[in-house]
């Protein structure tokens, strides 16, 4: 006789209380009638876990609905119905002992007992000692039971955190990332922080980078990204792109030839517009000037002049100094990658890239090049450097209807979403408007951490991208409190409603939120302070005050 047949779940993990019996089973759904004695001594809520002992397993179901049909015509008594989504079962493994697994092979039948799952059963379901997990909070209905996420399934298959402003998305992200720090000291996480919220969240375990300390040389951009940065969006753009292509190749070859005179270079080196080798903007401008000098005055010189003007404007603007302001051009690719992606980690597994002062017209270029570099680094390292890219406010730079403006960014993120898993590159998408996020990227997320969402459109998008039997739990989204979430997908043992840990103030994300009543009563600034604000405004590459 096999071990499964010998399993008597009720003897090993006996639930505390019988609440009813099964009267209907349809696929992954079951209906039970609540017994009158149980209704007086127990409270069954939507989302609660119930168990159904069968001859070969202990089936676990989640309450999806409660109802009272019309009273019985003869007795006048009410019938209380409990609707269940069957989520998994506890079986006896010959090596591991009692274990929980998703899916149900031993379906309940009519008359089977339905019981409240006690703490012993819940701990067996939600705690997986056989695989790597992190603790992020506790179950909403059972605060004494920790809520845990599966490390490999969460980080290896992309996940998203969605919720309205103030619902606790930043807290959720910090809880998750801090959960990996004690044990996974060689982790690599890059947080693309568009609001400057996470500077103090991780203490000494994070490398803080802002435009005043960022070195992201322009020559690391591929040609598509260079085109977005250097050309103007008008009727001359196609001509500018053609000129830029020739100019970039010419400038790269000129620098490479000069470099080859100092360092032995392989003869097989081929220079293209996308080859990640340095070049000088002075050479780029020199090429444009040379072509302008050759043109007949009757020909169209406007594309050359606009391209040159745009390049010179980027070089002279202090806001872009982190990318275009370097006077000396050197091959610092190894140093740049090493700092941004923590190679070696050197005690700081997280890079917080503060993009709050990066001008909006180039923000998507910065995010595009960071995403592309992460993918290429993982690919060329043969998946030896797994990295998580956290995209805060992802809908801003990967919108569903961004057109050509955000094309490089969407393509870079979509490539990670579709191919990153085999190279060890993963995405964490944080957004308050999932309906405005590129659907190709959104659909690749295997785990959804859904916090409070009020709009029907956003809720519909989450339902459409969730493949779970317990999708009814998403009906709670408008009712969730701060730090509460519904977790669905492969990153959790089974669907659960949780409450994230409460963070100490020093570890919480710094989200600017000013009180009008307090400010209008007492706060004022002097003209000199206004002058300081204007100076920071004009040169935002400098770090903002904390």
C-alpha positions in Angstrom: 0.0 0.0 0.0 1.5 3.4 -0.9 2.1 6.1 1.7 -0.6 8.4 0.4 -3.3 5.7 0.9 -2.1 5.3 4.5 -2.3 9.0 5.3 -4.9 10.0 7.9 -4.7 13.8 7.8 -7.2 14.2 10.6 -5.0 12.2 13.0 -1.9 14.3 12.3 -3.2 17.8 11.9 -6.7 17.8 13.5 -8.6 21.0 13.0 -10.2 22.6 16.0 -13.9 22.7 15.0 -16.4 21.2 12.6 -18.5 23.9 10.9 -20.5 22.0 8.3 -20.6 19.4 5.5 -20.2 19.4 1.7 -23.4 19.5 -0.4 -21.9 20.4 -3.8 -18.6 19.9 -5.6 -18.0 21.5 -9.1 -14.5 21.4 -10.4 -12.3 23.6 -8.1 -15.4 24.9 -6.2 -17.4 23.4 -3.4 -20.4 24.4 -1.3 -21.0 23.5 2.3 -24.0 23.9 4.6 -23.0 25.5 7.9 -24.4 23.5 10.9 -26.4 25.3 13.4 -24.2 24.4 16.4 -21.2 25.6 14.5 -22.8 29.0 13.7 -23.2 29.7 17.4 -19.6 28.9 18.4 -17.5 30.0 15.4 -17.2 32.8 12.9 -16.5 32.1 9.3 -15.3 35.0 7.1 -14.6 35.4 3.5 -10.9 34.5 2.9 -10.7 32.1 5.8 -9.1 28.7 5.3 -11.2 25.6 5.9 -10.2 22.0 5.6 -12.0 18.9 4.4 -10.6 15.5 5.5 -10.7 12.9 2.8 -9.3 9.3 2.8 -6.0 10.3 1.2 -5.5 14.0 2.0 -6.6 17.0 4.0 -8.1 19.3 1.3 -7.6 23.1 2.0 -10.2 25.6 0.7 -10.6 29.3 0.9 -14.0 30.8 1.7 -15.1 32.9 -1.4 -18.7 33.7 -0.5 -21.3 33.3 2.3 -25.1 33.4 1.7 -28.5 32.5 3.0 -31.0 31.3 0.4 -34.8 31.4 1.0 -35.8 29.7 4.3 -37.0 26.1 4.1 -40.8 26.2 3.3 -41.7 23.6 5.8 -39.6 24.4 8.8 -38.9 28.1 8.1 -35.2 27.6 9.1 -32.5 29.5 7.3 -29.8 27.6 5.5 -26.3 29.1 5.7 -24.1 28.3 2.7 -20.3 28.5 2.5 -18.7 28.6 -1.0 -15.1 27.4 -1.2 -12.3 27.6 -3.7 -10.3 24.4 -3.3 -6.6 25.6 -3.2 -4.5 22.6 -2.3 -4.1 19.6 0.0 -1.9 18.3 2.8 -0.5 14.9 2.1 2.0 12.5 3.7 5.3 12.5 1.9 7.4 9.3 2.6 10.5 11.5 3.1 9.4 14.9 4.2 6.4 13.9 6.3 3.3 16.1 6.1 3.5 18.6 3.3 1.2 21.0 1.5 1.0 21.2 -2.2 -1.1 23.2 -4.6 -3.8 21.4 -6.6 -6.3 18.8 -5.4 -6.0 15.1 -6.4 -8.3 13.8 -3.6 -11.5 15.7 -4.2 -14.1 15.9 -1.4 -17.5 14.3 -1.9 -21.1 14.9 -0.6 -21.3 14.7 3.1 -17.6 15.2 3.9 -16.9 17.2 7.0 -15.8 20.8 6.7 -13.6 22.1 9.6 -11.9 25.3 10.7 -8.2 25.2 10.0 -6.3 25.7 13.2 -2.9 27.2 13.7 -1.1 23.9 13.2 -2.7 23.4 9.8 -2.1 27.0 8.8 1.5 26.8 9.8 1.9 23.6 7.8 0.3 25.3 4.7 2.0 28.7 4.8 5.4 27.7 6.2 7.7 25.8 3.8 10.9 24.7 5.6 11.9 22.7 2.5 12.3 25.7 0.3 13.7 29.3 0.6 11.1 31.8 1.9 11.1 35.3 3.4 8.7 36.6 6.1 7.0 39.8 5.2 4.1 40.1 7.7 1.2 38.0 9.0 -2.0 36.5 7.8 -4.9 39.0 8.1 -7.3 36.6 9.7 -4.7 34.8 11.8 -2.2 37.4 13.0 -0.1 34.8 14.8 0.7 33.0 11.5 3.6 34.5 9.5 3.0 35.4 5.9 5.9 34.2 3.7 6.9 34.5 0.1 8.8 31.9 -2.0 12.2 33.5 -2.9 12.9 31.7 -6.2 9.3 31.9 -7.5 8.9 35.6 -6.5 12.2 37.0 -7.7 12.8 34.6 -10.6 9.5 35.2 -12.4 8.7 38.9 -12.1 6.2 40.4 -9.7 4.2 43.6 -9.3 2.9 45.6 -6.3 -0.2 47.7 -7.2 -2.3 50.0 -5.1 -3.6 53.6 -4.8 -1.5 56.4 -3.3 -1.1 55.9 0.5 -2.0 52.2 0.5 1.5 51.1 1.5 3.3 50.0 -1.7 6.6 51.5 -0.6 6.3 49.7 2.8 5.5 46.4 1.0 8.6 46.8 -1.2 10.8 47.6 1.7 9.5 44.6 3.7 10.2 42.3 0.8 13.7 43.6 0.1 14.7 43.7 3.8 13.4 40.2 4.1 16.2 39.0 1.8 19.1 41.0 3.3 19.9 38.8 6.4 20.4 35.6 4.5 21.2 36.6 0.9 24.2 38.8 1.3 25.2 38.5 -2.4 21.8 39.7 -3.7 21.8 42.4 -6.4 18.9 44.8 -6.5 18.6 48.1 -8.4 15.8 50.4 -7.2 14.8 53.0 -9.9 13.5 55.6 -7.4 11.7 58.3 -9.3 10.4 60.1 -6.2 13.5 60.0 -4.0 11.7 57.9 -1.3 14.1 55.1 -0.5 17.4 57.0 0.4 17.2 56.1 4.1 15.2 52.8 3.9 18.1 50.4 3.8 20.8 52.1 5.8 24.4 51.0 5.1 23.2 48.1 3.1 22.4 50.3 0.1 24.6 52.2 -2.4 22.9 55.6 -2.8 23.3 57.2 -6.3 21.8 60.4 -7.4 22.6 62.7 -10.4 25.3 64.5 -8.4 27.2 61.2 -7.9 25.9 59.3 -10.9 28.3 58.6 -13.8 26.4 57.2 -16.7 28.4 58.2 -19.8 26.5 58.9 -23.0 28.5 56.5 -25.0 26.9 53.6 -23.1 23.6 54.4 -24.9 22.7 52.4 -27.9 21.7 54.1 -31.1 18.0 54.1 -30.4 18.6 55.8 -27.0 21.0 58.3 -28.5 18.4 59.1 -31.1 15.8 59.9 -28.4 18.3 62.1 -26.6 19.9 63.9 -29.5 17.2 64.4 -32.1 14.2 66.8 -32.1 10.6 65.4 -32.5 9.7 67.2 -35.7 9.5 66.7 -39.4 13.4 66.8 -39.6 13.8 63.8 -37.2 14.3 61.1 -39.8 17.0 63.2 -41.5 18.7 63.9 -38.1 18.7 60.1 -37.3 20.5 59.3 -40.6 23.1 62.0 -40.0 23.5 60.9 -36.4 24.1 57.3 -37.4 27.0 58.3 -39.7 28.4 60.7 -37.1 28.4 58.2 -34.2 30.2 55.5 -36.3 32.8 58.1 -37.4 33.4 59.4 -33.9 33.7 55.9 -32.4 36.2 54.9 -35.1 38.2 58.0 -34.5 38.4 57.4 -30.8 39.1 53.7 -31.3 41.9 54.4 -33.6 43.5 56.9 -31.2 43.0 54.4 -28.3 44.5 51.6 -30.4 47.7 53.7 -30.6 48.1 53.4 -26.8 46.6 49.9 -26.2 46.9 46.8 -28.4 43.5 46.3 -30.0 42.3 43.1 -31.7 42.2 43.5 -35.4 38.7 41.9 -35.5 37.1 44.8 -33.7 34.0 46.0 -35.7 32.6 49.4 -34.9 28.8 49.9 -35.3 26.4 52.5 -34.0 25.5 50.1 -31.1 29.1 49.0 -30.2 29.6 50.0 -26.5 32.9 51.9 -27.0 33.6 55.5 -26.0 33.6 58.4 -28.4 33.9 62.2 -28.0 31.0 64.6 -28.5 33.5 67.0 -29.9 34.2 64.5 -32.7 30.5 64.2 -33.3 30.1 67.9 -33.7 33.2 68.1 -35.8 31.7 65.6 -38.2 28.5 67.6 -38.5 30.5 70.8 -39.1 32.5 69.0 -41.8 29.4 67.8 -43.5 27.8 71.3 -43.3 30.9 72.7 -45.0 30.5 70.4 -47.9 26.8 71.1 -48.5 25.6 73.3 -51.2 23.7 76.2 -49.7 20.7 75.3 -51.8 20.4 71.9 -50.0 18.6 71.5 -46.7 21.0 72.2 -43.9 18.3 72.4 -41.2 18.7 68.8 -39.9 22.4 69.3 -39.4 21.9 72.5 -37.5 19.2 71.2 -35.3 21.2 68.1 -34.4 24.3 70.2 -33.6 22.3 72.6 -31.5 20.7 69.8 -29.5 24.0 68.1 -28.8 25.6 71.4 -27.7 22.5 72.2 -25.5 22.9 68.8 -23.7 26.6 69.4 -23.1 26.1 72.9 -21.7 23.1 72.1 -19.4 24.2 71.3 -15.9 21.1 69.1 -15.4 22.6 66.5 -17.8 26.2 66.6 -16.4 25.9 63.0 -15.1 25.6 61.8 -18.7 27.1 64.5 -21.0 29.3 66.6 -18.7 32.5 64.6 -18.6 35.5 66.5 -20.2 37.8 63.4 -20.3 36.4 60.4 -22.2 37.8 57.2 -20.9 36.7 53.6 -21.1 35.1 53.3 -17.6 32.5 50.7 -18.5 33.8 48.2 -15.9 33.7 50.8 -13.2 30.3 52.1 -14.1 28.7 48.6 -14.2 30.5 47.6 -11.0 29.1 50.4 -9.0 25.5 50.4 -10.4 25.1 46.6 -10.2 27.2 46.0 -7.1 30.1 43.9 -8.6 31.4 42.9 -6.1 28.6 43.4 -3.7 30.9 44.7 -0.9 28.2 44.6 1.8 25.7 46.7 -0.2 23.3 44.4 -2.1 21.0 47.3 -3.0 21.5 50.2 -5.3 19.0 53.0 -4.8 19.2 55.2 -8.0 17.5 58.5 -7.1 16.0 59.8 -10.3 13.8 62.5 -8.7 15.8 65.3 -10.1 16.5 63.9 -13.6 14.7 66.0 -16.2 11.6 64.3 -17.5 12.7 64.6 -21.1 15.6 62.2 -20.5 14.2 60.1 -17.6 13.0 57.3 -19.9 16.5 57.2 -21.6 18.2 56.7 -18.3 15.8 53.9 -17.3 16.1 52.4 -20.7 19.9 52.2 -20.6 19.8 50.9 -17.0 17.4 48.1 -18.0 19.3 47.2 -21.1 22.7 47.2 -19.3 21.2 44.8 -16.6 20.0 42.4 -19.3 23.3 42.5 -21.3 25.4 42.1 -18.2 23.4 39.1 -17.1 23.5 37.6 -20.6 27.2 38.1 -21.1 28.0 36.8 -17.6 26.1 33.6 -18.5 23.5 34.2 -15.7 26.2 34.4 -13.0 24.9 37.8 -11.8 21.1 37.5 -11.1 19.7 41.0 -10.6 16.3 42.4 -9.7 15.3 45.7 -11.3 12.6 47.6 -9.2 10.6 50.0 -11.4 8.9 52.5 -9.1 5.9 54.3 -10.8 6.4 51.9 -13.8 3.4 53.3 -15.7 5.2 56.6 -16.1 8.0 55.4 -18.4 6.4 52.2 -19.8 2.9 53.4 -20.5 0.3 51.4 -22.5 -0.1 54.1 -25.0 3.3 55.9 -25.0 3.8 55.8 -28.8 7.3 56.3 -30.0 8.4 58.6 -27.2 8.9 55.7 -24.7 9.7 53.0 -27.2 13.3 52.3 -26.1 12.2 52.0 -22.4 9.3 49.8 -23.2 11.4 47.6 -25.4 14.1 47.2 -22.8 11.7 46.3 -20.0 9.6 44.0 -22.3 12.8 42.2 -23.2 13.5 41.5 -19.6 9.9 40.5 -19.0 9.9 38.0 -21.8 13.5 36.7 -21.8 15.1 37.8 -18.5 14.3 34.7 -16.6 16.8 32.5 -18.4 19.5 35.0 -17.7 18.6 35.8 -14.1 17.1 39.3 -14.6 13.8 40.0 -13.0 11.4 42.9 -12.7 9.5 44.3 -9.7 6.8 46.7 -11.1 5.4 49.2 -8.6 2.4 51.2 -9.9 -0.8 52.9 -8.7 -2.3 52.6 -12.2 -1.9 49.1 -13.6 -4.4 50.0 -16.3 -1.9 52.5 -17.7 1.0 50.1 -17.8 2.2 48.4 -20.9 0.2 45.1 -21.1 3.0 43.0 -22.6 5.2 43.8 -19.5 2.3 43.5 -17.1 1.2 40.1 -18.4 4.6 38.5 -17.6 4.3 39.0 -13.9 3.7 35.7 -12.1 3.0 37.1 -8.7 0.6 40.0 -7.9 0.7 41.8 -4.6 -2.5 43.8 -4.8 -3.1 46.6 -2.2 -6.1 48.9 -2.1 -7.4 49.7 -5.5 -10.5 51.9 -6.0 -11.1 52.2 -9.7 -13.0 49.4 -11.6 -10.6 49.8 -14.6 -7.5 49.0 -12.5 -9.3 46.1 -10.7 -10.3 44.6 -14.1 -6.7 44.7 -15.3 -5.5 42.8 -12.2 -8.3 40.2 -12.6 -7.4 39.8 -16.3 -3.7 39.1 -15.5 -4.3 36.8 -12.5 -4.5 33.1 -13.0 -5.8 31.9 -9.7 -8.8 29.9 -8.5 -9.2 32.3 -5.6 -9.6 35.4 -7.9 -12.8 36.2 -5.8 -10.4 37.5 -3.2 -9.8 40.5 -5.4 -13.3 41.7 -4.6 -11.7 43.0 -1.3 -9.4 45.4 -3.1 -11.5 48.6 -2.4 -11.8 47.6 1.3 -8.2 46.9 2.2 -6.6 49.0 4.9 -3.1 50.5 4.8 -0.3 47.8 4.6 -2.9 45.1 3.7 -2.7 43.1 0.5 -4.0 40.2 -1.5 -1.2 38.0 -2.7 -1.9 35.8 -5.7 0.4 33.8 -8.0 3.5 31.6 -7.9 5.3 33.7 -5.2 3.1 32.5 -2.4 2.2 29.0 -1.3 -1.4 29.8 -1.9 -3.6 32.9 -2.2 -3.6 34.9 1.0 -4.7 38.2 2.5 -1.9 39.6 4.6 -0.8 42.6 6.6 2.8 43.8 6.0 5.1 44.4 8.9 5.1 47.9 10.4 8.4 49.6 9.8 10.3 51.8 12.1 10.2 55.4 10.9 13.9 55.4 10.0 13.3 52.4 7.7 10.1 53.6 6.1 10.1 55.2 2.7 10.2 59.0 2.8 7.1 60.0 1.0 6.6 63.8 0.9 3.2 64.6 2.2 2.7 68.1 3.6 -0.1 69.2 5.9 -1.9 72.2 4.5 -3.4 73.0 7.9 0.0 73.0 9.7 1.8 74.8 6.9 -0.8 77.5 6.5 -0.8 78.2 10.2 2.9 78.6 10.8 5.3 77.8 7.8 6.8 80.7 5.9 10.1 81.1 3.9 12.2 84.2 3.3 13.2 85.7 0.0 16.7 84.3 0.5 15.3 80.8 1.0 13.3 81.3 -2.2 16.6 82.2 -4.0 18.1 78.9 -2.8 15.1 77.0 -4.1 15.6 78.7 -7.5 19.3 77.8 -7.6 18.5 74.2 -6.9 15.8 74.4 -9.5 18.2 75.5 -12.1 20.8 72.9 -11.3 18.9 69.8 -10.1 21.8 67.6 -10.7 22.8 68.5 -7.2 21.3 66.4 -4.5 18.1 67.7 -2.9 18.1 68.3 0.8 16.8 65.5 2.9 
